[in-house]
Amino acid sequence: MVISYLSNIVSIRVKDELLLNIGMEERRLQTFDGVKATFVGESQEKTVVIILEDVHWIDQSSEEFFNYLSSSVAQNRILILALHRPAYQCPWAAGSSYLRIPVESLSSGESEEMLHGILGVREVAREVKDIVQGKAEGNPMFTEELIMDLIESGHIRSEGDMCRLVEKEAETRIPANVQDIIMARIDRLEEPMKQILQLASVIGREFAYAILEKIGDSGSPLTPALETLQKSELIAEKNIFPELEYMFRHALTQDVAYNSLLFERRQKIHTLIAATIEELKRDTLEEHLEMLAYHYKNGDRPEKAVEFLALAGEKALNLYSVDLARKYLEEALAIAGGLPEADPVRVQTQELESRLNKIHA
């Protein structure tokens, strides 16, 4: 998003006195104007459609920019399509050009169509339809996960062009909610594949093959395991270039896999991931400061957490994200202040407090 664009801009070293003397807020607005001019200029030639997925996880700089850009939508051929969870409040929702389109639950006909599509059969027995529609209640994700669970558990079976329920008592053994269904599917995996999925969940919703390979300790070849997880539709391939990346098909799947790990085990994995990123991305470390801060903060190396939270805070300041900078520095100060008096990292508390005071001023 825009945060990546801004990161490239602030990493450029300039000697122009006029630019160096421009205040932080003015530089921020001029940068926003430049990016906006790109979209507006393109819209003079053709319609520009900007698709934002999972906006509830948007970074602050990008959110501020798209709020800034939204004021130009009505006068230009620009459409911003933002997909997000119901609880998220779009800052540009008050604009006259904003239209909210809620995603309704699946109708019985749509649920049945989804059932046929996933099973790949012409006919589905009435009792199978009743289980899926009765349990999922039109929730698309619940419907998909429930169908996959019924297949993997052997509760349903396809015979020619007909899918039938194997046993009438199967419904009583189906988990009651989507989290339990996902956990049941994960538990049915062979142990090496389950471990790979859990490791991936600690990396994040999206995860690089190189990092997963480096931290892997399952003893199982990684590529065949990932292919199996893709066939199970738990993960999907995201990118091949510039590096091979995968992602969890649903954020909830990542959450369930992540929470299935014991706390101490998660801490060690977070620290291992951060150390791996430092090793693999040493030439572009500035691009990964936020990720390093996140993993060390959730790991068991508090001194490294303080280091990278402070660096992420400085980077956020350079990106004109004052609130985000304050958040990182306050987290760094809290961790440093909680360490024993004799710990060398404690000496950084005064410096962190000084930086925070400058922000507040």
C-alpha positions in Angstrom: 0.0 0.0 0.0 1.0 3.6 0.3 3.2 2.8 3.3 5.6 1.0 1.0 5.7 3.9 -1.4 6.4 6.4 1.4 9.1 4.1 2.7 10.9 4.3 -0.6 10.6 8.1 -0.6 12.0 8.7 2.9 14.9 6.3 2.3 16.2 8.7 -0.4 18.9 11.0 0.9 18.6 14.5 -0.5 20.8 17.6 -0.1 18.3 20.2 -1.3 18.1 22.7 1.6 14.6 23.7 0.6 13.3 20.2 1.0 15.3 19.5 4.1 13.7 22.6 5.8 10.1 21.6 5.0 8.2 20.6 8.2 7.0 17.1 8.7 3.3 17.8 8.2 4.0 19.8 5.0 6.2 17.0 3.6 3.4 14.5 4.4 0.8 16.6 2.5 3.1 17.2 -0.4 3.8 13.5 -0.7 0.1 12.7 -0.5 -0.5 15.3 -3.2 2.1 13.7 -5.4 0.5 10.2 -5.1 -3.0 11.6 -5.6 -1.9 13.4 -8.7 -0.8 10.0 -10.1 -4.3 8.5 -9.6 -6.1 11.6 -10.8 -3.8 11.8 -13.9 -4.5 8.2 -14.8 -8.3 8.8 -14.4 -8.1 11.5 -17.2 -7.3 8.7 -19.6 -9.3 5.8 -18.2 -11.4 4.7 -15.2 -9.2 3.9 -12.2 -10.4 1.1 -9.9 -8.6 0.8 -6.6 -9.4 -2.5 -4.7 -8.4 -2.7 -1.1 -8.8 -6.1 0.6 -8.9 -6.6 4.4 -9.0 -2.9 5.1 -9.6 -3.6 8.8 -5.8 -4.3 8.9 -4.8 -1.2 7.0 -1.7 0.7 8.2 -2.2 4.3 9.4 -0.4 6.1 6.6 -2.4 4.2 3.9 -5.7 4.9 5.7 -4.9 8.6 6.0 -3.9 8.7 2.3 -7.1 7.0 1.0 -9.2 9.3 3.2 -7.3 12.2 1.5 -7.9 10.7 -1.9 -11.6 10.0 -1.3 -12.3 13.8 -1.6 -11.3 13.6 -5.3 -13.4 10.6 -6.2 -16.5 12.5 -7.2 -14.7 14.8 -9.6 -12.7 12.1 -11.3 -13.2 8.6 -12.8 -11.9 6.9 -9.6 -13.6 4.0 -7.8 -12.3 2.8 -4.4 -13.6 -0.6 -3.5 -12.8 -1.4 0.1 -13.5 -4.8 1.6 -13.6 -5.0 5.4 -15.2 -6.5 8.4 -18.5 -4.9 9.6 -16.8 -3.5 12.8 -14.3 -1.4 10.8 -15.3 2.2 10.3 -14.1 3.7 7.1 -12.9 7.3 7.7 -14.2 8.4 4.3 -17.7 6.9 5.0 -19.1 10.4 5.7 -18.5 11.5 2.1 -21.4 11.9 -0.3 -19.8 9.5 -2.8 -19.6 6.7 -0.2 -21.9 3.7 -0.6 -22.0 0.8 1.9 -22.9 -2.6 0.4 -23.2 -5.2 3.2 -22.6 -8.9 2.2 -25.8 -10.8 3.1 -25.9 -14.4 4.3 -26.3 -17.0 1.6 -29.8 -18.0 0.7 -30.8 -21.7 0.8 -30.4 -21.7 -3.0 -26.9 -20.1 -2.9 -25.8 -22.6 -0.1 -27.0 -25.5 -2.3 -25.1 -24.1 -5.3 -21.9 -23.8 -3.2 -22.5 -27.3 -2.0 -22.7 -28.7 -5.5 -19.7 -26.6 -6.6 -17.4 -27.9 -3.9 -18.5 -31.5 -4.0 -18.5 -31.6 -7.8 -21.7 -33.7 -8.1 -25.1 -33.3 -9.7 -27.2 -34.4 -6.8 -26.9 -34.0 -3.1 -29.0 -35.9 -0.6 -31.6 -33.9 1.3 -30.0 -34.8 4.7 -26.6 -33.4 3.6 -28.3 -30.2 2.5 -30.1 -29.9 5.8 -26.9 -30.4 7.8 -25.0 -27.8 5.9 -27.8 -25.2 5.8 -28.8 -25.8 9.4 -25.4 -25.6 10.9 -23.8 -22.8 8.7 -26.9 -20.6 8.6 -25.8 -19.0 5.4 -22.3 -18.0 6.5 -20.1 -18.6 3.4 -16.9 -19.4 5.4 -18.8 -21.7 7.8 -20.4 -23.4 4.8 -17.1 -24.0 3.0 -15.3 -25.3 6.2 -18.3 -27.5 7.1 -18.4 -29.1 3.7 -14.6 -29.8 3.8 -14.9 -31.2 7.3 -17.7 -33.6 6.2 -15.5 -34.8 3.3 -12.3 -35.2 5.4 -14.1 -36.9 8.3 -15.8 -39.4 6.0 -19.3 -38.3 7.1 -20.4 -37.9 3.5 -19.5 -39.9 0.4 -20.0 -39.4 -3.3 -21.5 -42.3 -5.2 -21.5 -41.5 -8.9 -23.4 -38.2 -9.3 -24.9 -38.4 -5.9 -23.5 -37.3 -2.5 -25.0 -39.1 0.5 -24.6 -39.1 4.3 -22.7 -42.1 5.4 -24.4 -42.5 8.8 -27.5 -40.8 10.2 -25.8 -40.1 13.6 -23.0 -38.1 11.9 -24.7 -34.7 12.6 -24.3 -35.2 16.4 -20.5 -35.4 16.0 -20.1 -32.3 13.9 -18.5 -29.3 15.8 -20.9 -26.5 16.7 -19.0 -23.5 15.4 -16.5 -22.7 12.7 -13.5 -22.4 15.0 -14.1 -26.0 16.3 -14.5 -27.2 12.7 -11.2 -25.7 11.6 -9.5 -27.2 14.7 -10.9 -30.6 13.9 -9.6 -30.3 10.4 -6.1 -29.3 11.7 -6.1 -32.2 14.2 -6.8 -34.6 11.4 -3.6 -33.6 9.6 -0.5 -35.8 9.9 1.8 -34.4 12.6 4.5 -33.0 10.3 1.9 -31.1 8.2 0.2 -29.9 11.4 3.5 -28.5 12.7 4.2 -26.8 9.4 0.8 -25.1 9.5 1.4 -24.0 13.1 4.8 -22.5 12.2 3.3 -20.7 9.3 0.5 -19.3 11.5 3.2 -17.6 13.7 4.8 -16.0 10.7 1.5 -14.4 9.8 -1.5 -14.5 7.5 1.0 -14.4 4.6 4.3 -16.3 4.9 7.4 -16.7 2.7 8.6 -20.1 1.8 12.2 -19.2 2.6 11.4 -18.2 6.2 9.2 -21.3 6.8 12.0 -23.5 5.4 14.6 -21.9 7.6 12.6 -22.3 10.8 11.1 -25.7 10.0 11.7 -28.6 12.4 9.1 -31.1 11.4 11.5 -33.4 9.6 9.1 -33.6 6.6 9.9 -32.2 3.1 8.3 -28.8 2.9 7.1 -28.6 -0.7 4.9 -31.8 -0.7 3.5 -30.8 2.7 2.5 -27.3 1.4 1.0 -28.9 -1.7 -1.2 -31.1 0.6 -2.2 -28.1 2.6 -3.2 -26.3 -0.6 -5.3 -29.3 -1.7 -7.0 -29.2 1.7 -7.7 -25.5 0.9 -6.2 -24.4 4.2 -3.6 -22.3 2.4 -3.1 -20.9 -1.1 -0.1 -19.8 -3.2 0.1 -16.0 -3.2 3.3 -15.1 -5.1 6.0 -16.8 -7.1 8.0 -13.7 -7.9 10.1 -12.0 -6.4 9.9 -14.8 -3.9 7.6 -17.8 -3.2 4.9 -16.8 -0.8 1.7 -18.5 0.6 -1.2 -17.3 2.6 -3.9 -18.7 4.8 -7.2 -18.8 2.8 -9.0 -17.4 5.8 -7.6 -15.3 8.7 -9.6 -17.4 11.1 -7.7 -20.5 10.0 -4.4 -18.7 11.0 -5.9 -17.7 14.3 -7.0 -21.2 15.2 -3.6 -22.7 14.2 -1.8 -20.0 16.1 -3.9 -20.5 19.3 -3.3 -24.2 19.2 0.3 -23.6 20.2 1.3 -23.3 23.8 2.4 -19.8 24.8 6.0 -20.6 25.5 6.3 -22.5 22.2 4.8 -19.5 20.4 7.4 -17.2 22.0 10.3 -19.3 20.9 9.0 -19.4 17.3 8.4 -15.6 17.2 12.1 -15.1 18.3 13.3 -17.7 15.7 11.3 -16.0 13.0 12.7 -12.6 13.8 16.3 -13.9 13.9 15.6 -15.6 10.5 14.3 -12.3 9.0 17.4 -10.5 10.2 19.6 -13.1 8.5 17.7 -13.4 5.2 16.8 -9.7 4.8 20.0 -8.1 6.1 20.4 -6.0 3.0 16.8 -4.6 3.2 16.3 -4.6 6.9 14.7 -1.2 7.0 11.7 -2.5 5.0 11.1 -5.2 7.7 11.4 -3.2 10.9 7.8 -3.4 11.8 7.7 -7.1 11.3 10.9 -7.6 13.4 9.4 -5.4 16.2 6.2 -7.5 16.1 8.0 -10.8 16.4 10.5 -9.8 19.0 7.8 -8.2 21.0 5.9 -11.5 21.1 9.1 -13.5 21.5 11.4 -14.1 24.5 14.2 -11.5 23.7 13.0 -8.3 25.3 16.2 -6.4 24.6 15.7 -7.1 20.8 12.1 -6.0 21.1 13.1 -2.6 22.6 15.7 -2.2 19.8 13.4 -2.8 16.9 10.3 -1.1 18.4 12.5 2.0 18.8 13.7 1.7 15.2 10.1 1.1 13.9 9.1 4.3 15.9 11.8 6.4 14.2 10.7 5.0 10.8 7.1 5.9 11.5 8.1 9.4 12.3 9.9 9.7 9.0 6.6 8.5 7.4 4.8 11.3 9.2 2.7 8.7 11.2 3.0 10.4 14.6 0.4 8.2 16.4 2.1 5.0 15.1 5.5 6.3 16.2 4.1 7.1 19.6 2.7 3.6 19.9 6.0 1.9 19.0 8.0 4.0 21.4 5.6 3.6 24.2 5.7 -0.2 23.7 9.5 -0.1 23.7 9.6 2.1 26.9 7.1 -0.3 28.7 9.3 -3.4 27.9 12.5 -1.6 28.8 11.0 -0.3 32.0 9.9 -3.8 33.0 13.4 -5.3 32.9 15.6 -5.7 36.0 17.5 -2.6 37.1 20.9 -4.3 36.2 19.8 -5.0 32.6 21.8 -2.9 30.1 18.6 -2.2 28.1 17.2 -0.2 31.1 19.6 2.7 30.2 17.6 3.3 27.0 14.5 4.3 29.0 15.7 7.9 29.3 16.4 8.1 25.6 13.0 6.7 24.8 11.3 9.1 27.2 13.1 12.0 25.5 11.9 10.9 22.1 8.3 10.6 23.3 8.5 14.0 24.9 9.5 15.5 21.6 6.5 13.8 19.9 4.1 15.1 22.6 5.6 18.6 22.2 
